[in-house]
Amino acid sequence: MKGKVFPVSMAVLWGIVFSQAMHSVTLGVCMGLAMGTAFGLFDSGRGENEDEERRRIKMKELIAYCGLDCESCEARTATVRNDDALREKVAALWSELNGVEITSEMINCVGCRIDGAKTPYCESLCPIRQCALGKKLETCGSCAEHMTCEKLGMILKNNGEARRNLGV
């Protein structure tokens, strides 16, 4: 029965049934409400599904300005889990990929669009983030120039998930 939503008026119907057996309408309605709540049958009044809504909002916040998914970034995972071994692994990989020295101390980031720690690149060097912040955009997907943007072009060209996340 979990997941089914009935209006609170069902408690009144259950109350009538219980009141016949208990000879008390008030007690019957209370029993109806208690049983409906215990079995998760009533709409809490908080919307469709509050947990799903929170997850959707969190996911939306974890989409970077460019459309990449910060939640799947190992730098974010290392930060959230305080995992020094993963920081070292990410630093070594990024150093190799970028041809510069990146230390494990630099691998601290909670996400590009969330207040908190950022890698040095994300904090002040990423041209996409700097542009979006300057234009006060939620993401690059809301920029009129996103399809012709040189900064964003490589990501849009090579990452279908980023395109979908931006809605382009």
C-alpha positions in Angstrom: 0.0 0.0 0.0 3.0 2.3 0.5 3.1 5.1 -2.1 -0.7 5.2 -2.7 -2.2 8.6 -1.7 -5.7 9.0 -0.5 -7.3 12.2 0.6 -7.8 12.8 4.3 -11.6 12.4 3.7 -10.8 8.6 3.7 -10.2 9.0 7.4 -13.8 10.2 7.7 -15.0 7.1 5.9 -12.8 4.9 8.0 -14.0 6.8 11.0 -17.6 6.0 10.2 -16.7 2.3 10.0 -14.7 2.4 13.2 -17.3 4.5 15.0 -20.0 1.9 14.3 -17.8 -0.7 16.0 -16.6 1.7 18.8 -19.8 3.7 19.3 -17.8 6.9 19.1 -17.4 9.0 15.9 -14.5 11.0 17.3 -12.6 7.9 18.3 -13.5 6.3 15.0 -12.1 9.3 13.0 -9.0 9.3 15.1 -8.5 5.6 14.5 -9.0 6.1 10.8 -6.4 8.9 10.7 -4.0 6.8 12.8 -4.3 3.8 10.6 -4.1 5.8 7.4 -1.0 7.5 8.6 0.6 4.3 9.9 0.1 2.7 6.5 1.3 5.8 4.6 -2.0 6.2 2.8 -2.5 9.9 3.2 -1.0 12.8 1.2 1.1 14.7 3.7 0.3 18.0 2.0 3.9 18.5 1.2 3.5 17.9 -2.5 4.0 14.9 -4.8 7.0 13.5 -3.1 9.2 15.7 -1.0 12.2 13.4 -1.1 12.1 13.3 -4.9 11.8 17.1 -5.0 14.8 17.5 -2.8 16.8 15.1 -4.9 15.8 17.0 -8.1 16.8 20.3 -6.6 20.1 18.8 -5.4 20.8 17.3 -8.8 20.0 20.6 -10.4 22.5 22.4 -8.2 25.2 19.8 -8.9 25.0 20.5 -12.7 27.9 22.8 -13.5 27.5 26.0 -15.5 28.8 24.0 -18.5 26.4 21.1 -18.0 28.9 18.6 -16.6 27.6 16.7 -13.6 29.6 17.7 -10.5 28.0 14.9 -8.5 29.9 12.4 -10.6 33.2 14.3 -10.3 35.9 12.4 -8.3 37.2 15.7 -6.9 33.8 16.3 -5.3 33.5 12.7 -4.1 36.9 13.0 -2.5 35.9 16.3 -0.8 32.5 15.0 0.4 34.0 11.8 1.7 37.2 13.4 3.0 39.1 10.7 1.1 42.8 11.6 0.8 43.6 8.5 -1.3 41.1 9.6 -3.9 42.4 13.2 -3.8 45.9 11.8 -4.6 44.5 9.7 -7.4 42.6 12.6 -8.9 45.6 15.0 -8.5 47.9 12.5 -10.3 45.4 12.0 -13.2 44.7 15.7 -13.6 48.4 16.5 -13.5 49.0 14.0 -16.3 46.0 15.1 -18.4 46.8 18.8 -18.0 50.6 18.8 -18.1 50.8 20.8 -14.9 51.4 19.9 -11.3 48.2 19.5 -9.3 48.6 18.5 -5.7 46.1 16.5 -3.6 45.7 19.7 -1.4 44.1 21.3 -4.5 41.5 18.6 -4.8 38.7 20.2 -2.6 35.5 21.0 -4.4 31.8 20.7 -3.5 30.5 21.7 -6.9 30.9 24.6 -9.3 27.6 26.3 -8.5 27.4 25.5 -4.8 28.9 27.7 -2.1 31.9 26.1 -0.6 35.3 24.7 -1.5 36.5 24.8 -5.2 39.6 23.6 -6.9 41.8 26.5 -7.9 40.9 26.0 -11.5 37.1 26.0 -10.8 37.3 28.9 -8.4 39.1 31.4 -10.5 40.5 30.0 -13.8 37.6 28.3 -15.5 36.5 30.7 -18.3 33.0 29.1 -18.5 32.3 29.6 -14.8 33.7 33.1 -14.8 31.5 34.0 -17.8 28.3 32.5 -16.3 29.0 34.2 -13.0 29.6 37.5 -14.7 26.3 37.2 -16.7 24.5 36.0 -13.6 23.3 32.8 -15.4 22.0 29.7 -13.7 23.8 27.6 -16.4 25.1 28.2 -19.8 21.9 26.7 -21.2 20.1 29.9 -20.4 22.6 32.0 -22.3 21.5 33.2 -25.8 25.0 32.6 -27.1 25.5 29.0 -25.9 25.4 27.4 -29.3 28.1 29.7 -30.7 30.2 30.0 -27.5 33.9 29.0 -28.0 34.4 28.5 -24.3 31.5 26.0 -24.1 32.0 24.5 -27.6 34.3 21.6 -26.7 32.1 20.4 -23.9 28.9 20.6 -26.0 30.6 18.9 -28.9 32.0 15.9 -26.9 29.6 15.4 -24.0 26.0 14.4 -24.7 25.1 14.3 -21.0 26.2 17.9 -20.6 24.0 18.9 -23.6 21.1 17.1 -22.0 21.7 18.7 -18.6 21.7 22.1 -20.2 18.6 21.3 -22.3 20.4 22.0 -25.6 
